[in-house]
Amino acid sequence: MSKSILILFILLPLVLGAQTSREQRERDSLNIIVLTKKIEAQIKGKDLYLARQTLDTIFTLAQLNNFIKKTGDCYFNLGIISKIEGDTSNLLVNLAKSIEYYMADQAWSSAAKAHTAIAQTYLSLENAALAEDNFLVSLDLRKRIQDSLGMANNLINLGSLSYQSGAYSAATEYYHQALQISNSIRNKNLSASILINLSNVHSKLRNYDQSIGLLQQALDIYRETGDKKGESNTLMSIGIYFYEKGSYKEAKSFLNQALNIKKTIKEDEPGISKTYNNLGLVAKAEGDTDLANQYYEQALIYARKTKDSYLEATIINNIGSGKLGQNETESLELLMQSLAKAKELGLKRLILANYVNLQDYFARKGNYKKAFEYAKFAQDLNQEMLNEQVAQKVIELQTQYDAEKKQAEIELLQKEAQIQALSLSRNRMFTYAGIGFSIMLLIIIAILYSRFLLKQRTNKQLKELNQTKDRFFTIIAHDLKNTLSAFKNISGSLRKKLLLLSPSQVEMLIESLDESAKSLNELFQNLLQWSQSQTGSIKLNPSVVNVEDFIQSLLNAIEQEREIKQIAIKTNIEEGLEVISDPNILATVTRNLLSNSIKFSPQGSAIEISVTKQNSNVLFSIKDQGSGISKEDIGKLFRIEEDAKRIGNHENKGSGLGLIISKELIERAGGNIGAESEIGSGSNFYFLIPQKPQN
């Protein structure tokens, strides 16, 4: 009995202590919940000093009780405070620290939220690569917990990143995945916003019918759900579509519908301002300057209510340009005001627009010295923006190449490690029995020979990769240098001799500038498509294509090129012929071949386009009357390692990337491409694709 009392006397304090500890943890947990609501209010009210004090208390309680997720929440809220203070560095550090605790506690949802916040921060820093990496990690974490809404939002972010970088196929794929998830959880308004994003992609790809169809679907959803803001924004997008198409009557109808709805929505002054501004653009396009200025004035009133400096500066620029030729004094004052705001906000495109308008203003006033001064400002700024684009493109391509080369080296090391492991295993086998010696000897020989072949193949692949890289950067260095030098020389002539040149000479130089800009744009598009094809980011999206309509749309697009050289184009297309293939790939390849035919055809000659069905395939053929290509040079076409500058004797030789890209795309679509030519007999470029996809 005495022993039992003694044991009870010893254990009782321990039991009471454990009970007290458990009760204390519960009290601390409730206290953290209360303090968390308090800090949310303090951060919302931007009382950051008190917010930090509250966070210190929560952090202490979380550490004492080993509340791992709560500690992660402390670092996440510290990140939010750093963001409000404009301290991006500490924002990223604190968010990364929060992820460590979230992952340790398997708080996948919170970790995904932190990765999304990091991605959005890198977006603000214009670091698209790191933003994409964090969005992808966030997406994987949300897949782990089946967070459908979070997955859809991450896919939308990835789609927007791809859209902004010009990777429209990848953007379409991400948006379609997001739409599928959104439809499965029946989030109609989210589906509508995704449809609008898809519409923007198709608009960039010039699939205008698909673009307007997607906008109409979004509009129907917003009307069904009663989302007035979404409905009005979509009506405005449709109105802008018709404005850009030149259908001003339809544009006004949709914009006025949008305006009427926006006026019923509380706190939508920015939307009202933008709608008035768009109505002003339509009125100006119709030649009704007075009505346009009335709309701009209304837009300005609402923009100033919102204190949106960018919107205000844009509208002031529109008003100033609208008053050119009417009220010169007021026009100058408004343009200078817009320019000052644009410079304050660092809006280079708006600064450029103001320079151009001010150049026009002073030219109208006969002050050619001032006009020339602003023309020079515009030229220098445009060159600066162009150089920034070139530098960014080169950096992206170099980064992509380095990543691919690094991956190849890693794979090589992994294979060598596997071979080494097999070799070690072989050595251990020697100890088992003498009877296996001859068998093991054969294995050794086979392994060594395999290793030799593997190294040969890998070295060959690395050599080819380096050759491709060298050729690729040679194209960049040579073609960019030539085009930019031509651009610089012409702009220099304009700058130095503008007042000495006749109007016809100025016009000739401006036309040369335009040609240089087109060449540079064409080179950039080719470089972008080539890099996408090398990384496998081009995905097929087959649809039914009416060949006659398709060819006609291409002819409309290159009408200006054809008209300049007075080329006659004859078509021979089977009536009603259709093909199921990716329309973007078909358009890129056919446009490349047709543009080349026009470029290398003599003035006033003819080009024949024929499209015929051959069994289960369709043959596209473009035949010109140019100087022709030798059989030796025909074999050099479509190859990255060959220097296109040495092929043929035509003065307008290009980089050859267009044909290389065309070959990549056609093979992706399951077809093949080729050329037939003889010196003096013109050239026939053709490609053969399946009428229907093989799978």
Secondary structure, 3 states (H helix, E strand, C coil): CHHHHHHHHHHHHHHHHHHHHHHHHHHHHHHHHHHHHHHHHHHHCCCHHHHHHHHHHHHHHHHHCCCHHHHHHHHHHHHHHHHHHCCHHHHHHHHHHHHHHHHHCCCHHHHHHHHHHHHHHHHHCCCHHHHHHHHHHHHHHHHHCCCHHHHHHHHHHHHHHHHHCCCHHHHHHHHHHHHHHHHHCCCHHHHHHHHHHHHHHHHHCCCHHHHHHHHHHHHHHHHHHCCHHHHHHHHHHHHHHHHHHCCHHHHHHHHHHHHHHHCCCCCCHHHHHHHHHHHHHHHHHCCCHHHHHHHHHHHHHHHHHHCCHHHHHHHHHHHHHHCCCCCHHHHHHHHHHHHHHHHHHCCHHHHHHHHHHHHHHHHHCCCHHHHHHHHHHHHHHHHHHHHHHHHHHHHHHHHHHHHHHHHHHHHHHHHHHHHHHHHHHHHHHCCCCHHHHHHHHHHHHHHHHHHHHHHHHHHHHHHHHHHHHHHHHHHHHHHHHHHHHHHHHHHHHHHHHHHHCCHHHHHHHHHHHHHHHHHHHHHHHHHHHHHHHHHCCCCCCCEEEEHHHHHHHHHHHCHHHHHHHCCEEEEEECCCCEEEECHHHHHHHHHHHHHHHHHCCCCCCEEEEEEEEECCEEEEEEECCCCCCCHHHHCCCCCCCCCHHHCCCCCCCCCCHHHHHHHHHHHHCCCEEEEEECCCCCEEEEEEEECCCCC
